[in-house]
Amino acid sequence: MLTLIVLVLVLLGCATTLKTSGNTGGAFIVAPENHRPWDANGSSKDFDRTASARNGMVASSKYEASSIGRQILQAGGNAIDAAVAMGFALGVCEPFTSGLGGGGFMTIYLADKGEAFFIDFREVAPLKSTLELYHDSNGEFIEDSSSSGGLAVGVPGEAAGLIYALENYGTMNREQVIRPAANMAAQGWLSTPYYNASVGWGYGDMVDDDAGLTDLGEVFLRDSLPPDVGTVVDNPGLAKALELIIKNGKDGFYKGEVAQALVNTVQAGGGVMTLEDLAGYKVRVLEPVKGNYRGYDIFSSPPPSSGGTAFIQIMNLLENFPVYKKDSVEQIHLLAEIHKLVYADRAQYMADPRFADVPLKGLTSKEYAAKLAGKINMSAAQTQTFDDPWTFEGSDTNGSVVMDSKGNMVAVTKSINYYWGSGLIVKDFGITLNNQLDDFSFNKDSVNVLEPGKTPLSSMSPTVILKDGKPAMLLSAPGGSKIFPVLTQLFSNIVDYGMTTDEALQANRFIGIWGNLEYDAPNMVGSEAIRTLASMGHSMAEKTGSRFALPSIIAIDKNGVITGSSEHIDEGIFLDGLALGY
């Protein structure tokens, strides 16, 4: 599957961009050799993903998206312009994680106002969604009904959210910002080892039982197989959809031929989405959840995401303890016990606040954290249950981050949920459709139960961090329910342990979840600490082959030097992401 073909021998010797015949304008984006995740044999290899600069920085999971974001900044655009351009680009060249058929969250900090904003463009349940659709005549949940096919698809919010951000906080127009993504969809991009493997992971959805191609396979397979490393892949249907958005704005997606084709696809797959659902989709601008850790101000995602609240709750709990030696038994045990407490509260309380009361102030209060900290026994693992934050109320996926020369900052996390989402694609427009309705509970007693028009619970945590009122850090990652414990460890690695952005990314990670202490610890395999933790009552579970989440980070030091980096590896394959500055 990772075979090198002749075409790549031509492309690898070229500069960062090159012109291609018959293109629609612009340049064909090719990563230079030092930013390419494959070698001369087409095999996966690592490379330096870190950048340092003085003026601006972008970091994302794809070279093409980071390159486009940097070009926007260099052309005079602000951080929001760059983030939106990168968002549309990622939907083109990473169609298995996000795109027009998905949704997400964006946290923005505007330096001239000294204010942070949160944009919720996550998917919502169609208005005709009911619990009965997902249960049989005996009241039993129908397996896979919420994870594949039309009933899995939430009303997409990505196009609306990105356009809203551009129109309200950006400085450029749709043509300038979306054109690079539209060109890439038409002209193509190079398949990498990670892209090749990701198509392989979705192969079951791309062929039917008789080995014929499904609509998904017709768009993304080449000669009925995943594209070889180094080959050019394109998505002309998606280029058409992006052209309509450039021309008509939000209406180019939510009304007209794209909307009709999307509804037809969902309904043919057994779903209940209607044109009314699409036309009625609304972006929400919310106040970010706020916290403070050792003098750093945190702005992150509020409900319906649990991520920002959990991020702050974890940091509040950590403040009640010493900074233990990195990777020591004490540090790992403390993280696991804190995570157990936070996950218990998350399951009990977190949901779309339009449909449920969420004790946000209580969950994020330092007094509540001090109470929870008293439950932690530093000598033994314990089973932790939810507590009562109400008494303290008082009066995932990909991620990208951008900082511009004026100190504006944007963190974006967006997703179609599983790799390749619902397995459905709007064929004529190349749009992969999400399966975000699987993030609901289908237990009628759950606070996160499916309801018409409701947003499913998320853990996405695009986070902006200030120090003394000035930009300090940006964090974002895919990774489902493990996003926030990973991002908090990266934050702590930099603040408490003085690591660089790339050192923080490559450090060991630990999560206390579902009764286990899961560890992604390439630097301490077989260590005495692991054996000691098991003797303390932890059920140890080693994560091998991949990381818990795939973050991108930007940080700025006291001298004004901006550094950025992106995750290196997943499932044993080196990834495509990196930071680029200027």
N, C-alpha and C positions, 0 to 999 in steps of 0.2 A: 504493500500500500504506500510505502514511502519511496517509490521508485523515482529516480530523476530522469527527466526526458530532455531531448535536445534543446527545446525552447529555453530552458533555464540557463543553458550554457551561453546563450546570447545575452539574456537579461542580466546575469550576474556580473558581467563586466561593465555594466552601465552605471551612470551617475545616479543620484538619488531619484531624479525624475527623468523620463524620456518621452518623446512624442511618439504616438502610434498612428498608423494610417487609418483614415476613416473615422477618427474620433469626433466627439461632439464639442471639442474645445477643451482647454486646460491641458494637464499633463498626466501621463500614466505614472502612478506612484510606485516606485520600487525601492525597497530598503537597501541602503548601502551594505557592503559585505560585513562591516563590523556591527550592524544591527539586524543581522539575518539569522533566524533560528534553525538553520540547517547547513550542513557542510557540503562539500563537492560531491559526496555520494548520495545526497538527499536525506541523510540521517539527521535526527534532531540533535541540536547542540545549543549550549548556553552562550550568552554574550553579555556585555556590559549594558545594563538597563538604566544606569544612573546618569543624571546630568546636573550640572551646576551652572548658574547664570545670575545676572544682576537685574535684568529687566522683566522677564516673565518666564513662566514654566507651565508645561502641560504634561500630564501622565495619563495613560490609558492602557487598555489591554491589546491594542493593535498599533503597529507602526503607522499604518495609513491614517488612522484617526488622529494620532499624536502629531503627525506631519501636517495634516490639515489644520489642526488647532493652532500650531505654532505659526503657520502661514497667515492665519487670520489675525493673530496678535501682531505679527510683523507688518501687516497691512494697515494697522491702526485700529483694529477692532478691540473691544474690551473683553474681559474674562467671560462675560455672558455670551457674546457673539461666538467666541471660541468654543465654549462648552456646547452650545447648540449645534454648531457645525460638526463637532466631534460626535455628538449624539446621533445626528442623522447618518454620519459616516459609519459609526459602529453598527448601526442597523443594516448597513449594506454588507460590510465585509465580515461581520460576525452574526449572521442571521439565525444562528442556533441559540443565541443567548438573549437577543433583544431586537427591537425594530418597530416598525409602524404598527404591527399587530400586538404590541405589548404596552407597558406603562412604566412608571417609576416615580422617583422623588428627586428634588433638587434643593439644596441649601445654598443660599446666596448671601454674601456679605458685600455691601456697598461701602467703600472706604469714605466717600465724600459725605455720606449720611451717618456713618458710624452705626449702621443698622443691619440686622440679618433678617432674611425672609426665607420662608419654606414654601415650595410649590409642590402640591400633591397632584400628580397626574397618573395615579395608579388606576388600574382597571376597576370597574364596578360590576356587580351582578345585573344581568338584564332584568327588566321590570316584570317579565313573565316567569322568572326563576322561582321555583318552590321546592321544598324538601321532598315532596312526593315524587318529583321527577327522578330522583336519585335512589329511590327505594322500590323494591318489588311489591307484589300484592301481599306478601307476608310481612312487610315492613322491614325487610333486610336490605342493607345498603348494597347497591349494584356495583360490583367490583369494576374499577377503572372508569366509572361514569363521570367522575369529576376530574380525571387526569388525562383523558384522551377523547377525541371527538367533539362534537358541537356543544354538548352540555358543559364542557370544561372551559369554554371560552368566555372570558369577561370582556366587557365593552372596552376597547383599547383607548388609552389616554396619551400615548407618546406624542403623536402629531400635535394634539392640542396643547400639551404641556410645553414642548419645545418652542412652538410658535408663540405661545403666551409669554414665555421668558424673553424671547427675542423682541417682541413688540413692546414689552413693558420695561425691560431693563437693558436691552442691547442698543447698539448704535448703528448697526448695518441693516440692510434690507434682506428679504428672503432670497433674492437672486444671488447676492454675494455669499450668503451663509450656507444655503442648501445646494448651490450649484456644484461644489466639489463632490458631494455625495452622489448627486444625480449623474455626474460624469463618470464616477467610479462604477456605479451600477451598470452604465452603458458600456464602458470600455473594459471593465474587469479589474481584478486584483490577483495577486499571486497566491496560489494555494501553499500553505505551510504545513509542516508536520502536524501541528495542532489542528489546523483547519481540516486537513485530510482525516485525522482521527475522529474529529467531531462529526463529520459526515458519516464516517463508519459507525459511530455510536448510534446514529439515527437511521441506519440502513434498514432496520426492520420496518420502520414507518415509510420507507421510500420504495419498497417493493411489496406487491401483494402475495398471497399464498401461492400463486402460480408463477411467481418470479417476474411478473410484469411490473412496470413502473407505476407507482401512484403519482398524483399531481406533484407531491413533494419531491419524488425521485426525478420526475421529468425536468424540474427546475435545477436541482442541485447535483445530480449524478452526471457523469460523463461516460458514455459508452456503457451505461448501466453499472458503473463503479464509482467510488469516491475519486475525485480528481487527484492525479499524481502531484507530488510536491514540485513546485516550480511552474505548474501550468497556470495559464490565465483562466480564471472563472469569472462569469458575469451574470447579471440578472436584469435583462432588458425590460421585463415587466415591471420591476421595482423602479427602474429609471422612468417609466411612464407615470407611475404614481407620484414620484417626486416632482416631475415636471408639472403635474396638476396642482401640487401643493405650492410650488413656486408661483404659479400663475394665480391661483385662487385662495391661497392661504388655508386656514382650517377647513373651509368648505370644500377644498379639493379632496379632502379625505372623508369628511363626515357627511357629505352630501354628494349626489351625482353618481357617476358610474363606478367609482371605487367603493363607495358605501353600498351600492346595490350588489356588487360582486361579493363583497365581504359578507353581507347578510345571506346571500344565496349559498355561500360556502358553509357558513355556520349551520343554517337550517338543513342543508343537504346532509350534514354530519350529525343531525339529530338535535341540534340546539334550538333555542327559542329567541335568539336575538332578533331585533327588528330595526327598521330604519329610524323609528322613533327613539330607540336607545342611542343610536349613533348621533342623531341630530341634537339630542338632549344632553350629550356629555358636557360636563362643566369642570374646568380646572379649579382647584381650590387653593387659595393663598392663606397659609396658616402661620401662626407664631411658632418659631422653633422652640423646642424644649431646651432649657438653659441650665447649666451647671458650672461648677468651678472645682478645679483640682490643683492644689499646690500653686495657686496663683495664675493658672491658665483658665480662661473663660471658654466654655464649650457651648456650641450651638449645633443642635442635631435634630433628627426627625421626630416629630410628635406623633401621637396616634392619628391615623390608623396604623402607623408603624410602631412596633414595640422597640425598635432598634435604638433610637436616641434615648428613650427613657431608661432602657436597660444599660446603655453605655454609661449614663450619669450615675445610675444606681450602683454599678460596679465600682466606679471611681470613688464615690462617696464611701463605700464600704472599705476600700483599700486605705483610705485616709485614716482609718481607725487603727491601723497596724503599722509597725516599722517597715521600712523598705528592706526586705530580706534579700540575701545574696541571690543573684540571678541563677535559676535552675537548681536552687537548693530545695531540700525536702520541705522546708517551711514555706518557701514561696509557692511551690507547686500545690501543696496541700491547701494553702490559703485561697489560691485562685479557684480550686475545685469546689471548696465549700461556699465561697461567694457565689459562684455560678449556679450552684444548686438552689440557693435562696432566690436568686434573681429569676431563674427559669420557673420556679414555683409561682412567684408573683405574676410573671408574664402569662402563664397558663390560666391563672385565676381571674385576672383583671383586664387584660389588654384586648381591645377591640375598636371598631369604628365608633368614636364618641357620639356620632349622630344617632346611634342605635343603642348605646349602652353608656352607663356612667363609669368613667375611668378616673380613679383617684390619682391624677397626674401629680399634683403638688405633694401629696403624701409619698408617693413612690420615689420622687426625686429629692425629698427633703433630707438634710444631713442628720436630723434628729431620728428619723425613721431608720436611716442607715446605722446609726449608733445602737439602736435597739436590736437590729438584726445582727450586728457585729457581736453582741453579747451572747448570741446563740452558738458561735463558732468555737469548737473545741480544737485547740491547736495540736492535740495529741492523738486524735482519732477521727476517722471519717464518720459522718452522721447522715441520716436520712433527713432532708430538709423539706418542710411544707410551707405553703404560703402563710403570710402573716396578715395584719390588718393595717394597711396604710391610711385608711379613712380617718383614723384618729390624728393623723399628722397633716390633714388637708389645710387647715388654717383658712385665713380669709382668701431582594433577592429575591443570568444576571451578569451585568458588567458594571464596572465603576470607572469614572474618570474624574480628574481634578484639574483645576486651572487657577493660576494666579497671574494677574497682569501687572504692568509697571506702576499703576496707581494704587495697588494694594487691594483691588477688588478680587474676591475669591468665590469660586463655585465648586461644589462637590455634587456629582450626579451619580445616582445608582438607578439602573433601569433593567427590565427583565421581561422575558416571556415565560418565566418560571423554569420548567424542566428544559434540558437540551431539546430543541426543536418543538417546545411547547406542547400543544394539543395533537401534533402530527398532521394538522390541517394547514393548507396554504391557499391563499387567494391566487389561484394559478395565473390568471391574466396579468396580475400586478405583482407577483413575486413576494407576497406578504405572508410570512409565517405567523401563525396565530397562537396566542398564549394559552396556557391552561391554568391561569391564576385562580380559578374558582376552586381548585384543589386546596387552596390555602384556607378555605373555610372549614369549620367543623360542621358535620352533618348530624350532630347530636343536638336535639332541640333545646337542651338545657345549657348548652355552652354559650358563653358571652360572645363567642365568635361564630355563632351559627349563621348559615346562609340565610339572607333575606333580600328581597328585591331592592335594587338600587344601593346596596351596601358594599363597602370596600372591604375586601378580605384582609385579615391581619398579616403584617409583614415584619421582617427583621431588618430591612434595608436601612442603612444608617449613614447617609452622606453627612459628613461632619466638618464644621469649620471651627478652628480654635484660634483664639487671640491671646496675647500676653501683653499686659499693660496697655490694652486698647489697640495694639498693633497686630497685623497678621503674623501668625506663628506656624500654623499647620493646617493641612487638608487631608482627610482620610475618606476613602470609599472602597467598597469591595462587593462582589457577589459572594454567595456562600450560604444562602438560606438562613436557618435559625442560628448558625454559627458565626454570622457576620459580626455581631457586636462583641462577643468575647474575644475574637481575634483583633478587632480594631482597638479595643481597650488595651490589649497587650502590646500592640505596636506603639500606641501613645505612651504607655508606661516605659517601654524599652527606650524611647527617645528622651522622655522627661526624667525618669528615675535612674536610668542606667547609662545615659549619655551616648546612646548608639546613633549612628548615621541612619538615614532612611533605608539604605540597602541592608545594613546590618540588622536593623529592626525587622525587615522582611524575612531575612534568612534565619532568624533566631528560632529556637524551639517554641512550640505552642501547646497549650494545655487547656482542656475544657472539661468541667464537671457537668455531665448531662446524662439524663436517662439512666441514672444509677451507676454510671461509669465515670472513671477518670480517663478520658481519651487523650492520648498524647501523640503529637506530630513532632517528634524530637529527633531529627537526623543527627544532632550533635551529641546525643547521650544514649545511644542504643546500648542496652545491656548494662546500664550504669547501676551503681549501688543505690542511688536515689530511687529508681524505679522499684527495686526490690523492697526498700524500706517503706515506700508508700503503700505497696500491697500488704505489708505486715500491719499497717495502721488501719486496714479495713477497706481500702479503696479497691474497687473492681477495675483493674487496669485493662485498657483496650488500646492497642497500638494502631495508629493510622499509618498505613504504608502506601507508597506509590503516588499519593497526592496530598495536597494541603487542605486544611479546613476551609479556607477562603482564599481569594485571589486579589489582594488589595493593590491599590495605587496610592502613593503618598507624595505630598509636597511639604517641605518644611523650610522655614527661613530662620537663619541664625541672627545673633545680636549684631553682626557686622553687615547685615543686609544681603548675605549670600543665600540664594534660593537653591535648594537641592530637591530632586525628585527621583522616584524609582517605582517600578512595578514588579509584581510577582514573577518568579522565575519558572516554576515547574508545576505541572498537575498531571496525575496519572502517568508519571514517568516520562512525560513529554515536555520539552522546554517550550514555553509560551511565547507569544508574539509581542507582548506589551513592553513599553519603555517610557521614560520621560525624555522630553526635548525642551531645551530652553534657548533663550537668545539674550 
